[in-house]
């Protein structure tokens, strides 16, 4: 006992000594930091301005240049830390600094140059001109340091008029024998070229001197001269081709940096040759004279002694569009050598380029596979990740298993962002080799059970789901892997999405009952959101599989007392509907016939008219987004809420889906999540869609005409560059058409008053009934004018073109003050013709078009293509797969693509019919006319 106490005391004493030593070192560090004092800390502007008065003392300037440098440094510190000098203070200090030119101290002179560049923008331009004479004097002195810095300062403060006065000195400096002066002049000329159009016009006159500077022995001078030549000639295609041809053939550039620029300029011109259609074929070696010369220069640059030039040339060749494999081979060989470079930067650059080439030319990169496999163990994880993703693009089907073994060790050692990149590459590999889907899906599912963040797990789940869609053979194995994942998934969002997927695909598998246990475990063990999703998934299983209804109803009854309202309500609805369906359509097990062992099993599907299938499986006829917009449009109509009309889906206004740009492939969410879910994940919110008819309802005279049936997209009636930009939106009502003209005034010194659009046309069906003018339109504003057209419902509907004339009064205004300077005078402005077509009276509904195709053909939709997914209507073409048997036993397959036209004029249909009898195929296709 005593020995234990002594041991305990010894350990405690040791710990106290260690802690005391640490505290001692900490105190020493703190004391060391306390001894440091910044010379610029606690500077007061008033004190620094007082010390700056020494600039006016000639003796102090000559005898104490160091003190003057310190004061300038303090002034620069003040201006760069937010303590700006006002105009009077800046001018006073600026005049004082100009007197420092009398000193010959080099350090002080450099500080003066730095201060002038920094403060020149805050000073009065008239005061800045005073220093120009001193800078011009320095620019013509014998000290190269002064000349170079004076040129740089002058480029910052001179305008076009002053540049003309010193142009002779700058041109001489461009071709100066001193590389320092010549580079400073060329860089200054580049800045002047970008300053304004007047200065650029002057710099263009220096092209002879700039070309002469490319012959300088100084490498930086050649580099800066090439930069300036490109600035001058970049808008002259022939001039650039001549420039590139001359320098590539003469071989006069010795600077690697200048050659890199020449390679880039050559590559850009070759890209332009392809994009503008001047390359007759796909081979650069068989193209135009410049294409042949340009490619020959890039290939010759691969043998340059500078590693920088060689890489730039190889990269340029690899990036050429539509390049032939034989033309790409030299660049790939160079990149292969760079992959074994001892420099990490070179290896990474080569690896990145090879990875990009592998996307379009995997066979060309496959020769580098041995080098790529060696890079998997590279210390730089970025290089190793690129090597793996490239191998997955170029590897053969036989090498998949070996690659996965190497990746499994590597994945556990890298961050999630690298893992996500590899997961996407594995997904593409599975699409390339579908026969390996079991191995690849199993590999991905293993990492679902490993440690990782939400984005990493989400990328794996999305990849598995996309593989289910692309390779249907992976469905059952993938669903089982996902079921195992949700057993211990910590992310509610992923669990709910997987449960939704199970509800959609699980009942269609060969043994749907195997998934019930996994789903019901979520009802017992998870939070409210997951429980609600699990109840919905169980309901779908019961609706699609009548044989499972009895057992699933027993499970759902346990959720009737759930503490969560959503879960309890879903369970209550499902139990009630399923009980009614079971009473109306009781399940009768198929009779087992031992003699019919080889017969096809009876499909476990609900009968026609089954209420459970209708309530639990049938989706809304429109997406929630369209339902929301349609209800909002209904409420905005006058007297809508006071109407005795029953509100049903059929009475709601038709809301059209207009085509939108497709998202990038990497941005598509394969889980099919709704808008709110995507916004929560990506942090982006969808733009609120405004009802175009709101402008009509805001005017009582127009609102009294009734409810708007549909509103067309805006039609341009004038060019964007004209003085008055006019667009027209057609609002269609049962008996009227309201033309909403959006008029924009782009004339700065005019205000438009009493603006109307006169509409004239000959038609028995349409008659102009009235106009509402835009009272006043200031510069830059857009206002609305309306024209009401009455439609004769007794006359046959026929297209009609209307001549449109913008009529308005013009008031001259002062552009600065905006005050009127004249009385209004009348003007007219002719516009483009406006067509009212039959399609304006038709609201396109892609869902109805799909249903109509199915009805016309009388065939069965396959693969779940009979319905458009929520949120996709109108955004992209819908592919419909159909199958059936024609009388006589002829099997018929059809594939129809239904797409909404961007101009809202209708729906496009492309259909292909296949069968063993060409006559039957033609007969089925002719059902739609």
N, C-alpha and C positions, 0 to 999 in steps of 0.2 A: 504493500500500500504506500509506503514511504517512497519507494523507488518510482512508483507511478507519479506521485506528486512532484518529486524532483524532476522527472522527465517533462511533466506538464509545465513546470516553471521554466525549464530550459527552453522549451518551444516558444512560450509566451515572450520570454526575454529576447529570443532571436527575432521574432516578428516585430517587436518594438524597435529593435536596432535597425532592421531593414526599413521600417516605416520612417524612422528618424533620418536615415540616409537619404531616402527619397525626398523627404521634406527639405532637407538641406540642399539637394541639387535643384529643387524647385525654387527655393529662395534665391539661389545663385543665378538661375535663369531670369527670375523676375528682376533681380538687381541689375543684371546685364541689360535687360530691356529698358529698365528705368534710366540707365545712364545714357541711352541713345536719345538724342534731341534733334528733331528735324529743323533745318535752318529756315524752312518755309512755314513752320507751324505758327499759328496765332498772328499771322501778318495782318496789319491794319492798312487799309487803302490810303488813309490820310498820311500815315507815316511814310509809306513807300513813295507817294507823290511828293512829299517834302524832300526826301532823299534824292528824287529825280532832278531836283534843281541843280545838282552838280553837273548836269549835262551842259549848262550854260556857262560853266567856268572853264575857260580854255586851259588853265594851268592844271586843274584837276583831271581834265580829259587826257592831257599828255602825260601826267605823272602817275595817275592812278587808274589805268585802264581796267585793272582787275575789279575795282570798286564799281565802275560803270557796268561791267558785265554782270555783277551780282544784282545791281538794281534792275537791269533789263530782265534778268531771270525772275526776279520777284514780281515785276509787272506782268510777265507772261504767265506766272503761276496764278496771279489774281484773275486774269481774264479767262484762264482755263478751268478755274474752280467756281465760276459763276459770279465773281465780283467784278462786273463789267464797268468800264470807264464810260462816263457819259460823253456827249459830243465835245463839250468844252474841255474836259480833262484829257480826252484822247487827242484833241488838236494841240493842246499845250505840250503834252508829252511827246507827240510826234515831231513838233518843231524842235524840241530839245534833242531828240535822237538824231535829227538831221545834222546837228552840229558836231556829232561824233565822227563824221567823215574826215575831220581834220586829223584824227589819230591814225597812225600807221600800224597799230597793233592788230595782228591777224585775227586773234580770237574775238576782240571787240568788234571788228568789222563783220565777222560772221554772225555775231549776236544782233548787230544792227540790221543785217539782211533778214534774219529770222523775225525780228520784231516788226519790221515794215510789212512783211507778208501777212503777219498775224493780225495787225491792227488796221491795215489799209482799208478793209471792208467797213469798219465802223467810223472812219474819218470822213470828213467832207471831201468829195472828189477834187474840188479845187485846191485843197491843201495838199493832196497827194501828188499833184502835178509838180509841186515845188521840188520834190526829191528826185524827179526824173533827170534833171541835169547832172546831179551827183552820180546817179546810177549809170547814166550814159558815159560820164567821164571814167567810171570804173570799168565799163564795158570795153573801153578802148585803151586801157592801160596795159602794162607789160606783165602784170601778175595774173597768172592763169586762174588762181583761186578766186580773185576778185571778179574777173571777167565772167566766169561760169556762174557765180552766185548772183551777179548783177543781172545777167540774162534771165535767170529764173524769177527774180523779183519783178523785173519789168514785165514779164509775161502775165503776172498777176494783176498789175495795176494799170496797164495801158489800155486804151480803147482803140478802135479802128483808125481814127484820125491821127492819134499819136503814133500808132504802129507804122503808118506811112512815113513818118519823119525819121524813124530809126530803122527802117527796113534795110538800108544799105549795110548798117553795122551787123544786123542779124544774119544777113546773107553771107557776109564775110566770115562770121563766126561758124556757120554751118560747115564750111570747108576749111576751117582752121587746122593747122598742123597738130594742135594740142587736142588729144582725145577728150580731155575733160571739158574743154570749151565747146567742142563740136557736139558732144552728147548733150550738154546743157542747152545748146541752141536748138537741136532737133526735138528734144523733149518739150521745150518752151513752144516751139512751132506746133507741136501736136496739141498742146493745151489751147493755143490761140485758135487753131482750126475748129475746135469744138466750142469756142466761146460764143461766136455769133457769125452770121452769114458774111458780114463785111470783112471781118478778120480772116475768115476762111478764103474769101476771094483773093486777099493779098498773099496768103500762104501758098495758094496754088501757083503763084508766079515763081516760087522757089524750087520748082520741080527739077530744074537743071542742077542747081547746087545740091539738092538732096540725092539725085542720082550719082553725082560725083562723090558724095560722102560714102556711098556704098563701096567705093574702092579704097577706103581708109584701112590702114593696117590694124587699127584698133577694133577689137571685136564688138565692144559695146556700141561704137559709132555705127557699125554696119547694122546691128540689131535695131537701133533707134531710127536709122535711115529707112530700113524696110518697113517699119511701123508707119512712118510718115508717108511713104509712097503709097501704102495701102489706103491710108486715110484719104489721100487725094484722089485715087483712082478707083475706089471700091464700087462706085456707081457706073463705071465705064467697063462693060464686060470685055470688049475688044482690047481696051487698054490694059486690063488686068491679065488677059491671056498673053499679050505681048510682053508684059513685065515678067510673068512667070516663065515664058519660053526663053527669054534672053538670059535670065539668071540661072536657069536650070541647064542651059547649053554652054554658057561661057565658063561656068565653074569658077567664078571669081569670089564667091562668098566663102570666107574662111571661118566666120563665127558660127559655132553650133546653134546659138540662139537665133541668128538670122536664118539659118537653114531650116530650123524648126518652123519659123514663120512661113518660109517659102513652101514647105511641105503642106502646111495648113491651107495656104491660099490655093495651092494646086488641088487639094482634096475638095475644097469648096467649089471650085470651078467645075470639077468632074461631077460633083453632085448636081450642079446646075445643068450640066449637059444632059443628064438623065431626066431630071424633073421637067425640063422644058422640051423634051422630045427630040433633042438634036443627036442622040446616039441611035443610029439606025438599027443595031442589033443589041445583043446582051453582052457582047465582048468588047472591052475597051481597046484591046489590041487590034480589032478589026473595025473600029469606029472612025471618027473624024481625025484629021491631022492632029488637032490639039489633044484629043482623047488618047491617041497613041503616044504622043510626046509626054503628056502628063503622067500616064501610067509608067512609061519607061523611066521617068525621073524618080517616081516613088520607088520603083524596084531597084534602081541604082543606089538610092539612099539607104537601102538595107545593108549595103556594104561599106557604109561610112565608118570612120574610126571612132566617132563619138557615139556613145551608148544612147545619148539623148536623141540624136537624130535618127538612129536606127529604130528605136522604139516608136517615135512619132510617125515614121514612114510606115512601119508595120501596122500600127493602129489605124492609120488613114486607109490603107489597103483593105483591112478587115471591115471597115465601116462603109466601103463603097457599095452602093445599092446594086442589086442584080448581078453581082460579080460571079464569074465562072470559077469552078473549083480549081482549074489549072492556074488561073491568075491569083487565086488566094493562097496557093500552096507555099510560095516563098515567104510570105508573111507569117504563116503558121509555123514554118520551120524556125524562123527567128524567135518567135514567141516560145517555142519549145526549148530553145537554148537559154532564154531568159528565165525559164521556170527553175533552173538549177543555179541561178545566180546567188552569190553569197550575200548580196544586198537585199534586205527585206523589202525596201521600197520598189526595187526592180521586180522582185518576185510577185509582189501584190499587183503592180501595174500589169504585168504579163498575164497573171491569173485572171484579173478582171476582164481583160480583152478576150482571152480564150473562152471565158464563160459566156460572153456575149456572142462570139462566133458560133458556139455550140448550139445556139438556139436555131439558127438557119442552116448550119453546115455541120451536123454532128459527126458525119463520117470523116470529115477533114480533121476534126479534133481528136478522133479516136486513136490516132497514132501517138498522141501525147499521154495516153492513159497510164503508162508506167510512171511517167514523171508526176502525174496528178496523184497517183496512189502514194507516192513518196511524200507528197505535200500534206497528206492527211494528218501526219504527225508533226507538222510545222508548229513552232512555238507561237507564231502569230495566228490567233484564232480566226481572224478575218480571212487569211490565206487558206487555212484549213477548211473553213466553211465553203468558200468558193470552189475549192478542189472537189469537195464532196458533191455539191450541187452540179458541177460540171460532169463529174463521173456518172451521176444519175441520168444526165441527158445523153451521154455518149456510150454508156455501158451496154453490153449485149444482154440478152435474156439469160444466158448461162452464167453471167457474172453477178446477177442480182443477189444471190445468197451470200457470196463472198463480200460484196459491198455492205450488205446489212450487218454482217458481223463486225466489220470495221467501224461502221457508224454507231453501233450500239455502245461501244466503249467511248466513242468521242462525244456523243450527245450528253452524257452525264457530266461533262466537264465544261460545257459552254453555257452562256446566258440564254435566256428565253428568246431574245430577238434573232439569234442565229438558229435556234431550234425551229422557229417558225419558217424561216427560209428553206430549211432542209425538208420540213414536212410538205411544203408546197411542191418541192422537187420530187418527193416520193409520190405525191398524187399524180403528177404528170407521167412518172415512170409507169405507174399502174395502168394509166390510159394507153400507154405505148405497148405494154405487154400484159394484156388482160389475163393471160393464163397464170400469171404470178399473183393474182389478186389475193389469194388466201394468205400467202406469205407476207405480202405488204400490209394488208389489213391487220393481220395478227401482230406485225411489228409495230404498227401505229397504236394499236390498242394496248400493247404492253406499256407504252409511255403515258397512256392515260392514267395508269395507276401509279406512276412515278411522281416525284415532287415537281411542281411547276405552277406558273401563274395562270390567270384567267385567259389571257390572250393565247398562250401556248396551247392550253387545253381546248380552247375554242377553235383554234386553227386545225387541230387534229379531228375534232368532231365534224367541222365543216368539210374537211377532206374526205372523211369516211362517208358522209352523206352525199357528197358529189359523186363519189365512186359508186354508190348505190344507184344513182340515176344513170350514170354512164355505163356501168357494168352490172346489169341486173343479177348476174350470178352471185354477186357479193351480198345480196340483201339479207339472207338468213344469218350468215355468219357475222355480218356487220351489226345486225340488230342485237344478237346475243352479246357481242363485245360491248355495245352501248348499254345494254341492261346491266352488265357487270360493273360498268363504270358508274352508273347512277347509284349503285349500292353504297358507295362512300364518296359521292361527289359533294364538294363543299360549295359549289356555285349554283345558286337557285336558278339563274337564267339558263344555264346549260341543262339542268335537270328538267325544267319545264319544256324546253325545246325538244329534248329527246323523247319525253313522254308524248308530246304532240306527234312526233314522227312515228312512234310505236303505234299510236292510235290510227294513223293513216295507213301504215304498211303492214303492221303485225297481222291484222285479220286476213290479209291476202296471201300469207305464207302457207306452207303445207301443214304446219302444226301450230296454229295460233294459240292453243291453250298453254304452251310452254312459257309464254310471256306474261301470263296473268299473275304468277307469283311475284315476279319482279315489280310489276306495276302496283300490286296491292301492298307490297312492303313500303312503298312510298306513302301510301295512305296512312300507315301506322306510325312511321318513324320520322316523317319530314315536317317542314313548316307549312303554313296555310297555303301559300302560293303553289307549292309542289303538290300538296294534297288535292287542291282543286284541279290541277292539271291531270293528276292520276285518276280522279273520278271521271273526268271527261274522256280520258283514254279508255277506261273500262267500259264506259257507255258505248263507245264506238265499236268495241269488240262485240258487245252484246247485240248491237244493231246489225252488224254484218254477219255474225255467226249465230244463227238461231239455236244451235246445239249447246252453246255456252250460256244462254240467257238465264237459266235457272240458277246456276252457280254464281254468276256475276250479280244477279239481283240480291242474292243472299249476302254477298260481300258489300254491295252498295248500301244495304239497309243499315249497316253498322256506321255509316257516315251520316245518317239522318240526324244524329245528335251531336254532330261536330260543332266545336265552339266557333268555327269560322263561318260567317254568313254565306260567302261565295261557295265554299265546299258543300255546305248543307243544302243550299238552293239547287246546285247542280245535281246532287244525289237525289233530292226529292223529285225533280223533274224527270230524271232518268228512270227512277223506280216506277213512277206513275205511268210513263209512256210504255216502258217495257212490260209492265203487268197487263196493260190494255192490249198490247200486241200479242202477248202470250195467250190471252183469252180468245182473241180473234183468230189468230193463226197458231194454234198449238203445234209444238215441234213433234214430228213423228220420225223416230229413228229408222234408217233404211234397213230393210230385211236382209239379213246375212244369208247369202246363197253360196254354200261351199263349192258348187259346181261353176260358179261365175267368178272364180278367184282372179281371173285375168281381166275382168271387165273394169271399165273406168269407174272410179268412186263417184257417188252422187255428190254434186257440189253443195256445200253448206252455205247457201245464200238465202236472203229473205225473199219471200214471195212478192208478187206484184201487189201494190196497194198496202204494203206493210207500213203501219203508222210509225213504228220505231225507226225504220230506215229513212222515212221522210223527215221526221222531226230531228233526229240526232245526226244524220249524215248530210242531208240536203243543206247547202249553204245559202246565204242570202243572194238574191238576184243581182246585187251590186255590192261593191266593197264598202267598208265602214266610212272610208273617206268620201266616196261619192254619196253615200246616204247622208252624211253630215252636210255636205254642200247642197244636196237637193232639199233637205229640210230648211236650211238657211234661206235658200232661194224662195221656198214656199212661204216662209214667214215674212219675207220682205215685200211680197206682193200686197197691194192695198186690200184691206178688208179680208185678209186670208183667215185670220183667227176668228173673225165674226161669222164666217161662212158656215152654213148648215151642212156643207159637203163633208162626207166621211173621209178622214185621212187614211189612205191606204197607199201601198207601194205603187199602184197604178196611177193614182191621182197626183203623185209627186212630180214636179218638173223634171224633165230629162236633163241630166248633167253629162256632158260629153267629156271623154278623156282625149286630150290632145297629145300627140307624140312628143316625147322628151328625149334628150340625148342619153344614149346608153352609158351606164357607168363602166369604168375600167374593169378588166377581168379580175384584178386583185381586190376590187372594192365590192364585188358581188357577194352577198350573204347567202350561202347555200342553204341555210336553215329555214328560209322563208319566213323570217320574223316580221312582225308588223312594224309600222312606221315609228311608233313610240319606243319599241324595243331597239330598233336600229339607232334612233336618236340617242338613247341612253348609252349605247355602246360606243358610238362614234363621236358623240358630243355635238352632232349637227342636227339642227331642226329643219324640217321641211317648211318651205315657204307657204304662207297662208294664201289660199286661192280666193280671190275676190270675185264675187258674182258680177259679170259684166253688165247685167240688167239693172244693177243698183242705181246707175246714173239715170235710167228711165224712170224708176219708181220714185226718185227724189223730186221729180217735177209733177205736180198734181195734175196738170192737163194731160200728160202722157200716161200717168198711172191709172187714170180713169178709163183708159182704153182697154184694160184687161191685163191678164198675165202673159209674160213673154214665154213663148214656147221654146225658142232656142236663140242663141246669139252667135253669130259667125265670127271667125277670127278677123283681125283688122286687115283691111285691104288698102294698099298704098295707092293714093291718087296723085302723088307728085314725087319727084326725086328727093333724096335726103339732102342734096346740096343746094336746093332751091331756096328762095327767100321765104316762102311760106310752105311748110310741110303739112300735108293733109292726109289723114287716114280715115277710113270709114268702117264702122261696125254695123252690121245689119241685125236688128232685133225683130224677130218674126213673131207676130201675134195671129190669132185666128182670122181677123178681118183687116189687120193693118200690118205695115212694115215700117218701123221707125229707123231712119238712117241717122246714126250718131257720127258726126264729123268732128274729129279731133284736130284742131287747127293750132299749129305752132308758129309763132312769130320769131324769125331769126334775123330781123333787121334791127340794128342797135338804135338807130335814131328815129324809129317809128313806133307808134302805138295804134293798133287796129281797133276800130269801133264798129258796132252794129254789123258783125260778120255773119253772113248766111251763105248757103250753098244752093244755087238754083239748079234744079233737076228737071230735065226735059227729055221726054221720050214718047214714042207712039205705041200704045198698047191698049187693048180692050180690057185687059185684066187689072191694070194698075193706073191710079190717078193720084196726082199730088194733092194732098188735102190741107197742108199747112206747114209753117216754118216757125222755129224758135231760134232767135239770133243769139250769138255770143256778144255780150255788151262791150267788153273791153279786153284786149289781149296785149299785155306789155311785152317788151323784148325778153325772149327766153321762156315765156309762159306758154302753156297749152290749155286752151279752153274748148268747150263743146258747143256745137251748134246742131240743131236737130231738124230733120225734114220728115214729115209724116206722109206716108203713101197709103191710100185706101185700096184694098184688094176686092175686086168684084168676084164674089164666090160663085156666082152663076156662070161666069165666063170660064172657058177652059184655061188651065194654067199653062203658060208658055214663057220661055225665057225672053228677057227684054233688056236692051242696052240703053242706058240713060247718059246723056251729055251733062257734065257737071261744070259749073262756073262758080268760082269763089267771088262773092261780092262783099265789099267792105269799105269803110271809110278810113282814111289815113290821116293821122295827126303827127306832125313833126315834133320831136321832143329833143331836149338837150341830153345827150348821153350821160353827162356827168351828174347833173342835178335831177334829171327825170321830169323836168317841168315842160309843159306844153309850149310850143313856139308858134303854132299856127292853128287855124280853124280846120276842121276835117274836110277832106275832099274825097269824092267817090272814086273807087278803082275796081277793076275786074281782073281776075286771074284765071285762065283756063286750066282745067284739071283733066286727068285721064277719064275715060268712060268707065261707068260703073255698071256691072252686069248683075241682074237679079235672075238667078237660075232656079231650076226646079229643085236642085239639090239643097238650096237654102231652106226649103220647107221640110227637109228630112233630117232628123236627128239620128246620127249613127250610133248604134249599139252593137259592139262586137260580140257580146254574149248572144244577142238575138240572131246575129248572122250565123254563129256556130250552130245554134239550135235549128235554124232554118235549113242549113246544109244537111244536118242529120235527118230532119223531117223529109226533105226532098228525096234523099237517097234511100231512106228506110233501112239504114245499116246500123250496126252496133259500134259505138265508140270504144276504142281500146286504150290501154295504158293510162287511164285517167285523163284522157285528152278531151272528154266530152264537156268539160267545164273549164272556164278561164279562172286562173287563180286570183284571189282577191288582190287588188292593187295593180294588176298587170294589164287590165283592159285598156286598149288604145295605145299602150306604151311600146309594144313590140308585136310582131306577127305571132299568131297562135297556130301551132301545128296540130291538126286534127287527124287521128288515125282511125280508120273505119274498117270493119270486116263484115261479111255476110255471105250467104249462099243464094245464088240465083236459081229460079225455077229450072229444074232439070239436074240439080246437083252441082252446078258450076260455082266454085269458090271465087269470091271477089274481094280484093283488097283495094282500099282507096286511101290516099293521103292528100289532105286539103290544107292549104295555108290561107288563113283569114287575117287580113291586115287592114287597119284603118288608114285612109288616105290623110296625108298631112294637111291638105287644103280643105278638109272637112266636107268633101264632095261625095263621100260614100265609103264603101268598103270594097277592097280588092280581094278576089278569090282566085287562087291557083289550085288546080286539082289534077291529080294523076290517078288513073284507075288501071289496075292490073288483074288479069284473069287468064285462064287457059284458052278462052274464046275471044278473039278480037272484036267480034260483033257484040258480045255481051258488054265488053269494056266500053265500046262506043255508045251503046244504049244507056248504060248507067251514067256516063259523063254527060249525055244529052238531057238528063233529067233536070239539070240546072241551066236555065237560059235567061 
